[in-house]
Amino acid sequence: MSKLNAQNVKIVIDTGSDLSYVKASLVREKGWRCKKCAEENVIFGNSESEIVNSKVMGDVVIGDDFRKKSELYVLEKCPVDVILGLDLLTPYEIYRLLLLASNVRASSM
């Protein structure tokens, strides 16, 4: 179970990303308020890029143990609902979340 602002979402943990993002279409669909921020040039693994200039406040929940309130950049080209980057996750949290994900997959087989 993963949620953003009490809505079920698909979350990807991306240890190669310095920042965290939310899909722009999800923000529009849910009517979440954005605030302007300094522009950031996001470069994707395939060398495409996008300039982001807004953020949304997010209450991120994964399972029973992880909850964090933070600002996420609003990204048009976001391939999933939410990408959690290193700005929100400590190495220990990454380890715990990956362990939780592997246990969930194993138990559902």
N, CA, C and O atoms as a GROMACS GRO file, in nm:
protein
  436
    1MET      N    1   0.083  -0.117   0.000
    1MET     CA    2   0.000   0.000   0.000
    1MET      C    3   0.088   0.124   0.000
    1MET      O    4   0.171   0.143   0.090
    2SER      N    5   0.070   0.208  -0.100
    2SER     CA    6   0.139   0.336  -0.103
    2SER      C    7   0.039   0.445  -0.136
    2SER      O    8  -0.049   0.428  -0.221
    3LYS      N    9   0.055   0.558  -0.068
    3LYS     CA   10  -0.041   0.667  -0.083
    3LYS      C   11   0.032   0.800  -0.090
    3LYS      O   12   0.140   0.818  -0.035
    4LEU      N   13  -0.032   0.893  -0.160
    4LEU     CA   14   0.011   1.031  -0.160
    4LEU      C   15  -0.113   1.113  -0.132
    4LEU      O   16  -0.212   1.106  -0.205
    5ASN      N   17  -0.108   1.190  -0.024
    5ASN     CA   18  -0.223   1.272   0.017
    5ASN      C   19  -0.351   1.187   0.024
    5ASN      O   20  -0.456   1.227  -0.027
    6ALA      N   21  -0.340   1.071   0.087
    6ALA     CA   22  -0.450   0.978   0.112
    6ALA      C   23  -0.507   0.913  -0.015
    6ALA      O   24  -0.613   0.852  -0.010
    7GLN      N   25  -0.438   0.925  -0.128
    7GLN     CA   26  -0.480   0.863  -0.253
    7GLN      C   27  -0.386   0.748  -0.287
    7GLN      O   28  -0.264   0.763  -0.275
    8ASN      N   29  -0.440   0.634  -0.328
    8ASN     CA   30  -0.355   0.522  -0.370
    8ASN      C   31  -0.276   0.561  -0.494
    8ASN      O   32  -0.332   0.610  -0.591
    9VAL      N   33  -0.146   0.537  -0.489
    9VAL     CA   34  -0.059   0.572  -0.601
    9VAL      C   35   0.048   0.464  -0.619
    9VAL      O   36   0.073   0.384  -0.530
   10LYS      N   37   0.108   0.464  -0.737
   10LYS     CA   38   0.224   0.378  -0.763
   10LYS      C   39   0.349   0.462  -0.739
   10LYS      O   40   0.364   0.570  -0.796
   11ILE      N   41   0.437   0.411  -0.653
   11ILE     CA   42   0.559   0.483  -0.616
   11ILE      C   43   0.680   0.401  -0.660
   11ILE      O   44   0.685   0.280  -0.639
   12VAL      N   45   0.776   0.470  -0.720
   12VAL     CA   46   0.903   0.410  -0.756
   12VAL      C   47   1.011   0.476  -0.671
   12VAL      O   48   1.016   0.598  -0.660
   13ILE      N   49   1.097   0.394  -0.612
   13ILE     CA   50   1.213   0.444  -0.539
   13ILE      C   51   1.327   0.450  -0.638
   13ILE      O   52   1.368   0.349  -0.694
   14ASP      N   53   1.379   0.571  -0.660
   14ASP     CA   54   1.484   0.591  -0.760
   14ASP      C   55   1.610   0.645  -0.693
   14ASP      O   56   1.621   0.765  -0.667
   15THR      N   57   1.704   0.556  -0.665
   15THR     CA   58   1.827   0.597  -0.597
   15THR      C   59   1.919   0.675  -0.690
   15THR      O   60   2.022   0.726  -0.645
   16GLY      N   61   1.886   0.685  -0.817
   16GLY     CA   62   1.963   0.765  -0.910
   16GLY      C   63   1.908   0.906  -0.926
   16GLY      O   64   1.964   0.987  -0.999
   17SER      N   65   1.799   0.935  -0.856
   17SER     CA   66   1.737   1.067  -0.863
   17SER      C   67   1.768   1.147  -0.738
   17SER      O   68   1.749   1.099  -0.626
   18ASP      N   69   1.814   1.268  -0.757
   18ASP     CA   70   1.842   1.355  -0.642
   18ASP      C   71   1.715   1.415  -0.584
   18ASP      O   72   1.712   1.453  -0.467
   19LEU      N   73   1.610   1.423  -0.666
   19LEU     CA   74   1.485   1.489  -0.625
   19LEU      C   75   1.368   1.392  -0.636
   19LEU      O   76   1.379   1.284  -0.695
   20SER      N   77   1.254   1.432  -0.578
   20SER     CA   78   1.132   1.352  -0.583
   20SER      C   79   1.028   1.424  -0.668
   20SER      O   80   1.021   1.547  -0.670
   21TYR      N   81   0.946   1.344  -0.738
   21TYR     CA   82   0.853   1.399  -0.836
   21TYR      C   83   0.715   1.336  -0.823
   21TYR      O   84   0.699   1.226  -0.771
   22VAL      N   85   0.616   1.411  -0.873
   22VAL     CA   86   0.480   1.360  -0.884
   22VAL      C   87   0.432   1.391  -1.026
   22VAL      O   88   0.466   1.495  -1.083
   23LYS      N   89   0.355   1.300  -1.082
   23LYS     CA   90   0.304   1.314  -1.219
   23LYS      C   91   0.207   1.432  -1.226
   23LYS      O   92   0.114   1.442  -1.146
   24ALA      N   93   0.229   1.521  -1.323
   24ALA     CA   94   0.147   1.642  -1.337
   24ALA      C   95   0.000   1.608  -1.360
   24ALA      O   96  -0.088   1.676  -1.306
   25SER      N   97  -0.029   1.506  -1.439
   25SER     CA   98  -0.169   1.471  -1.466
   25SER      C   99  -0.241   1.427  -1.337
   25SER      O  100  -0.360   1.452  -1.321
   26LEU      N  101  -0.168   1.362  -1.246
   26LEU     CA  102  -0.227   1.322  -1.118
   26LEU      C  103  -0.259   1.445  -1.034
   26LEU      O  104  -0.364   1.452  -0.970
   27VAL      N  105  -0.167   1.541  -1.033
   27VAL     CA  106  -0.188   1.666  -0.959
   27VAL      C  107  -0.312   1.737  -1.010
   27VAL      O  108  -0.394   1.784  -0.931
   28ARG      N  109  -0.326   1.746  -1.142
   28ARG     CA  110  -0.445   1.811  -1.201
   28ARG      C  111  -0.572   1.733  -1.168
   28ARG      O  112  -0.673   1.792  -1.130
   29GLU      N  113  -0.567   1.600  -1.183
   29GLU     CA  114  -0.684   1.515  -1.157
   29GLU      C  115  -0.734   1.531  -1.014
   29GLU      O  116  -0.855   1.537  -0.991
   30LYS      N  117  -0.642   1.537  -0.919
   30LYS     CA  118  -0.680   1.545  -0.777
   30LYS      C  119  -0.704   1.688  -0.730
   30LYS      O  120  -0.754   1.709  -0.620
   31GLY      N  121  -0.667   1.787  -0.813
   31GLY     CA  122  -0.688   1.926  -0.776
   31GLY      C  123  -0.594   1.975  -0.665
   31GLY      O  124  -0.628   2.067  -0.590
   32TRP      N  125  -0.478   1.914  -0.656
   32TRP     CA  126  -0.382   1.954  -0.553
   32TRP      C  127  -0.322   2.089  -0.590
   32TRP      O  128  -0.299   2.118  -0.708
   33ARG      N  129  -0.297   2.171  -0.489
   33ARG     CA  130  -0.242   2.305  -0.510
   33ARG      C  131  -0.092   2.297  -0.532
   33ARG      O  132  -0.019   2.228  -0.460
   34CYS      N  133  -0.048   2.369  -0.633
   34CYS     CA  134   0.096   2.378  -0.663
   34CYS      C  135   0.147   2.515  -0.621
   34CYS      O  136   0.072   2.612  -0.614
   35LYS      N  137   0.275   2.520  -0.593
   35LYS     CA  138   0.338   2.650  -0.570
   35LYS      C  139   0.458   2.661  -0.662
   35LYS      O  140   0.527   2.563  -0.689
   36LYS      N  141   0.482   2.781  -0.709
   36LYS     CA  142   0.595   2.806  -0.798
   36LYS      C  143   0.725   2.792  -0.720
   36LYS      O  144   0.732   2.818  -0.600
   37CYS      N  145   0.829   2.749  -0.792
   37CYS     CA  146   0.961   2.734  -0.730
   37CYS      C  147   1.066   2.768  -0.835
   37CYS      O  148   1.035   2.790  -0.952
   38ALA      N  149   1.190   2.773  -0.791
   38ALA     CA  150   1.300   2.796  -0.885
   38ALA      C  151   1.303   2.683  -0.988
   38ALA      O  152   1.278   2.567  -0.954
   39GLU      N  153   1.332   2.717  -1.110
   39GLU     CA  154   1.334   2.617  -1.217
   39GLU      C  155   1.447   2.516  -1.196
   39GLU      O  156   1.558   2.552  -1.157
   40GLU      N  157   1.415   2.391  -1.223
   40GLU     CA  158   1.512   2.282  -1.220
   40GLU      C  159   1.507   2.212  -1.355
   40GLU      O  160   1.399   2.184  -1.407
   41ASN      N  161   1.622   2.184  -1.412
   41ASN     CA  162   1.628   2.109  -1.537
   41ASN      C  163   1.644   1.962  -1.502
   41ASN      O  164   1.748   1.921  -1.450
   42VAL      N  165   1.543   1.882  -1.531
   42VAL     CA  166   1.545   1.739  -1.501
   42VAL      C  167   1.593   1.665  -1.625
   42VAL      O  168   1.537   1.680  -1.733
   43ILE      N  169   1.698   1.586  -1.609
   43ILE     CA  170   1.751   1.507  -1.721
   43ILE      C  171   1.722   1.360  -1.692
   43ILE      O  172   1.760   1.307  -1.588
   44PHE      N  173   1.654   1.296  -1.786
   44PHE     CA  174   1.615   1.157  -1.772
   44PHE      C  175   1.728   1.065  -1.820
   44PHE      O  176   1.822   1.109  -1.885
   45GLY      N  177   1.716   0.937  -1.786
   45GLY     CA  178   1.816   0.838  -1.824
   45GLY      C  179   1.834   0.826  -1.975
   45GLY      O  180   1.942   0.785  -2.020
   46ASN      N  181   1.732   0.859  -2.052
   46ASN     CA  182   1.742   0.850  -2.199
   46ASN      C  183   1.790   0.982  -2.261
   46ASN      O  184   1.782   1.000  -2.382
   47SER      N  185   1.839   1.073  -2.177
   47SER     CA  186   1.895   1.204  -2.215
   47SER      C  187   1.789   1.309  -2.249
   47SER      O  188   1.825   1.422  -2.280
   48GLU      N  189   1.660   1.276  -2.245
   48GLU     CA  190   1.558   1.378  -2.260
   48GLU      C  191   1.559   1.464  -2.135
   48GLU      O  192   1.614   1.425  -2.032
   49SER      N  193   1.498   1.582  -2.144
   49SER     CA  194   1.494   1.670  -2.028
   49SER      C  195   1.361   1.743  -2.020
   49SER      O  196   1.285   1.750  -2.117
   50GLU      N  197   1.336   1.798  -1.904
   50GLU     CA  198   1.215   1.877  -1.880
   50GLU      C  199   1.249   1.980  -1.771
   50GLU      O  200   1.316   1.948  -1.673
   51ILE      N  201   1.201   2.101  -1.791
   51ILE     CA  202   1.220   2.204  -1.688
   51ILE      C  203   1.096   2.205  -1.601
   51ILE      O  204   0.984   2.219  -1.650
   52VAL      N  205   1.117   2.190  -1.470
   52VAL     CA  206   1.006   2.195  -1.374
   52VAL      C  207   1.016   2.326  -1.297
   52VAL      O  208   1.125   2.375  -1.268
   53ASN      N  209   0.898   2.382  -1.264
   53ASN     CA  210   0.896   2.509  -1.191
   53ASN      C  211   0.784   2.517  -1.089
   53ASN      O  212   0.745   2.626  -1.047
   54SER      N  213   0.732   2.400  -1.049
   54SER     CA  214   0.630   2.399  -0.945
   54SER      C  215   0.644   2.274  -0.859
   54SER      O  216   0.697   2.171  -0.901
   55LYS      N  217   0.593   2.288  -0.738
   55LYS     CA  218   0.597   2.178  -0.641
   55LYS      C  219   0.459   2.163  -0.578
   55LYS      O  220   0.376   2.254  -0.580
   56VAL      N  221   0.436   2.044  -0.523
   56VAL     CA  222   0.313   2.019  -0.449
   56VAL      C  223   0.354   1.957  -0.314
   56VAL      O  224   0.449   1.879  -0.308
   57MET      N  225   0.282   1.992  -0.208
   57MET     CA  226   0.308   1.932  -0.077
   57MET      C  227   0.248   1.792  -0.078
   57MET      O  228   0.133   1.774  -0.115
   58GLY      N  229   0.327   1.695  -0.036
   58GLY     CA  230   0.280   1.558  -0.036
   58GLY      C  231   0.302   1.489   0.096
   58GLY      O  232   0.406   1.503   0.160
   59ASP      N  233   0.201   1.414   0.137
   59ASP     CA  234   0.210   1.326   0.253
   59ASP      C  235   0.226   1.185   0.197
   59ASP      O  236   0.129   1.123   0.156
   60VAL      N  237   0.351   1.136   0.196
   60VAL     CA  238   0.384   1.008   0.134
   60VAL      C  239   0.377   0.898   0.239
   60VAL      O  240   0.440   0.909   0.344
   61VAL      N  241   0.300   0.792   0.210
   61VAL     CA  242   0.288   0.679   0.301
   61VAL      C  243   0.316   0.551   0.223
   61VAL      O  244   0.258   0.528   0.117
   62ILE      N  245   0.406   0.468   0.277
   62ILE     CA  246   0.433   0.337   0.219
   62ILE      C  247   0.424   0.235   0.331
   62ILE      O  248   0.498   0.241   0.428
   63GLY      N  249   0.331   0.142   0.315
   63GLY     CA  250   0.312   0.039   0.418
   63GLY      C  251   0.271   0.102   0.551
   63GLY      O  252   0.207   0.207   0.556
   64ASP      N  253   0.310   0.035   0.659
   64ASP     CA  254   0.275   0.083   0.792
   64ASP      C  255   0.385   0.164   0.857
   64ASP      O  256   0.362   0.232   0.957
   65ASP      N  257   0.507   0.156   0.801
   65ASP     CA  258   0.623   0.212   0.870
   65ASP      C  259   0.676   0.343   0.814
   65ASP      O  260   0.743   0.416   0.886
   66PHE      N  261   0.646   0.374   0.689
   66PHE     CA  262   0.708   0.491   0.628
   66PHE      C  263   0.605   0.600   0.603
   66PHE      O  264   0.505   0.577   0.534
   67ARG      N  265   0.630   0.717   0.658
   67ARG     CA  266   0.544   0.833   0.635
   67ARG      C  267   0.631   0.956   0.638
   67ARG      O  268   0.707   0.978   0.733
   68LYS      N  269   0.621   1.037   0.534
   68LYS     CA  270   0.701   1.158   0.526
   68LYS      C  271   0.624   1.266   0.453
   68LYS      O  272   0.563   1.241   0.349
   69LYS      N  273   0.626   1.385   0.507
   69LYS     CA  274   0.562   1.499   0.443
   69LYS      C  275   0.672   1.581   0.376
   69LYS      O  276   0.771   1.617   0.440
   70SER      N  277   0.654   1.609   0.248
   70SER     CA  278   0.758   1.681   0.176
   70SER      C  279   0.700   1.744   0.050
   70SER      O  280   0.588   1.714   0.009
   71GLU      N  281   0.780   1.830  -0.010
   71GLU     CA  282   0.742   1.889  -0.138
   71GLU      C  283   0.797   1.802  -0.251
   71GLU      O  284   0.913   1.759  -0.247
   72LEU      N  285   0.714   1.778  -0.351
   72LEU     CA  286   0.754   1.700  -0.467
   72LEU      C  287   0.742   1.789  -0.591
   72LEU      O  288   0.645   1.863  -0.606
   73TYR      N  289   0.841   1.782  -0.678
   73TYR     CA  290   0.836   1.856  -0.803
   73TYR      C  291   0.729   1.797  -0.893
   73TYR      O  292   0.714   1.675  -0.901
   74VAL      N  293   0.655   1.883  -0.963
   74VAL     CA  294   0.550   1.839  -1.055
   74VAL      C  295   0.614   1.820  -1.193
   74VAL      O  296   0.672   1.913  -1.249
   75LEU      N  297   0.603   1.698  -1.245
   75LEU     CA  298   0.673   1.659  -1.367
   75LEU      C  299   0.575   1.607  -1.470
   75LEU      O  300   0.502   1.511  -1.445
   76GLU      N  301   0.572   1.670  -1.587
   76GLU     CA  302   0.482   1.627  -1.695
   76GLU      C  303   0.518   1.488  -1.746
   76GLU      O  304   0.429   1.406  -1.770
   77LYS      N  305   0.645   1.461  -1.763
   77LYS     CA  306   0.690   1.335  -1.824
   77LYS      C  307   0.714   1.225  -1.720
   77LYS      O  308   0.786   1.130  -1.748
   78CYS      N  309   0.657   1.237  -1.605
   78CYS     CA  310   0.677   1.137  -1.499
   78CYS      C  311   0.615   1.004  -1.542
   78CYS      O  312   0.495   0.998  -1.569
   79PRO      N  313   0.694   0.897  -1.550
   79PRO     CA  314   0.642   0.769  -1.600
   79PRO      C  315   0.552   0.694  -1.502
   79PRO      O  316   0.480   0.602  -1.543
   80VAL      N  317   0.554   0.732  -1.375
   80VAL     CA  318   0.469   0.671  -1.272
   80VAL      C  319   0.409   0.783  -1.188
   80VAL      O  320   0.442   0.900  -1.207
   81ASP      N  321   0.320   0.748  -1.096
   81ASP     CA  322   0.255   0.851  -1.014
   81ASP      C  323   0.355   0.932  -0.933
   81ASP      O  324   0.350   1.055  -0.931
   82VAL      N  325   0.447   0.862  -0.865
   82VAL     CA  326   0.543   0.929  -0.776
   82VAL      C  327   0.680   0.863  -0.790
   82VAL      O  328   0.691   0.741  -0.796
   83ILE      N  329   0.783   0.946  -0.795
   83ILE     CA  330   0.921   0.899  -0.789
   83ILE      C  331   0.982   0.956  -0.663
   83ILE      O  332   0.989   1.078  -0.645
   84LEU      N  333   1.027   0.868  -0.576
   84LEU     CA  334   1.096   0.913  -0.454
   84LEU      C  335   1.245   0.910  -0.478
   84LEU      O  336   1.302   0.806  -0.512
   85GLY      N  337   1.308   1.024  -0.462
   85GLY     CA  338   1.452   1.036  -0.481
   85GLY      C  339   1.526   1.049  -0.350
   85GLY      O  340   1.469   1.034  -0.242
   86LEU      N  341   1.653   1.078  -0.362
   86LEU     CA  342   1.740   1.083  -0.244
   86LEU      C  343   1.713   1.204  -0.155
   86LEU      O  344   1.762   1.208  -0.042
   87ASP      N  345   1.637   1.303  -0.204
   87ASP     CA  346   1.604   1.416  -0.118
   87ASP      C  347   1.509   1.376  -0.005
   87ASP      O  348   1.502   1.444   0.097
   88LEU      N  349   1.436   1.266  -0.022
   88LEU     CA  350   1.341   1.221   0.081
   88LEU      C  351   1.386   1.096   0.156
   88LEU      O  352   1.333   1.066   0.262
   89LEU      N  353   1.484   1.025   0.102
   89LEU     CA  354   1.517   0.895   0.158
   89LEU      C  355   1.661   0.887   0.209
   89LEU      O  356   1.755   0.925   0.138
   90THR      N  357   1.677   0.838   0.329
   90THR     CA  358   1.810   0.808   0.380
   90THR      C  359   1.846   0.667   0.332
   90THR      O  360   1.758   0.590   0.294
   91PRO      N  361   1.974   0.631   0.334
   91PRO     CA  362   2.011   0.495   0.294
   91PRO      C  363   1.937   0.388   0.375
   91PRO      O  364   1.898   0.285   0.320
   92TYR      N  365   1.918   0.411   0.504
   92TYR     CA  366   1.846   0.315   0.586
   92TYR      C  367   1.700   0.300   0.540
   92TYR      O  368   1.648   0.189   0.534
   93GLU      N  369   1.635   0.413   0.509
   93GLU     CA  370   1.496   0.407   0.462
   93GLU      C  371   1.486   0.333   0.329
   93GLU      O  372   1.391   0.257   0.307
   94ILE      N  373   1.582   0.355   0.241
   94ILE     CA  374   1.582   0.284   0.112
   94ILE      C  375   1.592   0.134   0.137
   94ILE      O  376   1.517   0.056   0.078
   95TYR      N  377   1.682   0.094   0.223
   95TYR     CA  378   1.698  -0.048   0.257
   95TYR      C  379   1.568  -0.106   0.311
   95TYR      O  380   1.524  -0.212   0.267
   96ARG      N  381   1.506  -0.037   0.407
   96ARG     CA  382   1.381  -0.087   0.467
   96ARG      C  383   1.270  -0.098   0.364
   96ARG      O  384   1.197  -0.197   0.363
   97LEU      N  385   1.256   0.003   0.277
   97LEU     CA  386   1.149   0.001   0.178
   97LEU      C  387   1.172  -0.109   0.075
   97LEU      O  388   1.076  -0.175   0.033
   98LEU      N  389   1.295  -0.130   0.033
   98LEU     CA  390   1.323  -0.238  -0.062
   98LEU      C  391   1.299  -0.374   0.001
   98LEU      O  392   1.250  -0.465  -0.065
   99LEU      N  393   1.334  -0.388   0.127
   99LEU     CA  394   1.308  -0.512   0.199
   99LEU      C  395   1.158  -0.535   0.212
   99LEU      O  396   1.110  -0.647   0.193
  100LEU      N  397   1.083  -0.431   0.246
  100LEU     CA  398   0.937  -0.441   0.257
  100LEU      C  399   0.878  -0.482   0.123
  100LEU      O  400   0.791  -0.570   0.118
  101ALA      N  401   0.923  -0.421   0.014
  101ALA     CA  402   0.871  -0.453  -0.119
  101ALA      C  403   0.899  -0.597  -0.156
  101ALA      O  404   0.813  -0.665  -0.213
  102SER      N  405   1.019  -0.646  -0.125
  102SER     CA  406   1.051  -0.785  -0.159
  102SER      C  407   0.969  -0.882  -0.076
  102SER      O  408   0.931  -0.988  -0.126
  103ASN      N  409   0.941  -0.850   0.050
  103ASN     CA  410   0.857  -0.936   0.134
  103ASN      C  411   0.713  -0.938   0.086
  103ASN      O  412   0.647  -1.042   0.092
  104VAL      N  413   0.664  -0.824   0.040
  104VAL     CA  414   0.526  -0.818  -0.011
  104VAL      C  415   0.513  -0.903  -0.135
  104VAL      O  416   0.418  -0.979  -0.149
  105ARG      N  417   0.609  -0.891  -0.227
  105ARG     CA  418   0.605  -0.972  -0.350
  105ARG      C  419   0.615  -1.120  -0.319
  105ARG      O  420   0.542  -1.201  -0.376
  106ALA      N  421   0.704  -1.155  -0.229
  106ALA     CA  422   0.723  -1.298  -0.196
  106ALA      C  423   0.600  -1.355  -0.129
  106ALA      O  424   0.563  -1.469  -0.157
  107SER      N  425   0.536  -1.280  -0.043
  107SER     CA  426   0.419  -1.331   0.029
  107SER      C  427   0.296  -1.340  -0.058
  107SER      O  428   0.202  -1.413  -0.025
  108SER      N  429   0.293  -1.268  -0.170
  108SER     CA  430   0.175  -1.272  -0.257
  108SER      C  431   0.186  -1.380  -0.363
  108SER      O  432   0.095  -1.396  -0.445
  109MET      N  433   0.295  -1.456  -0.364
  109MET     CA  434   0.313  -1.561  -0.466
  109MET      C  435   0.242  -1.688  -0.424
  109MET      O  436   0.246  -1.787  -0.496
   0.00000   0.00000   0.00000
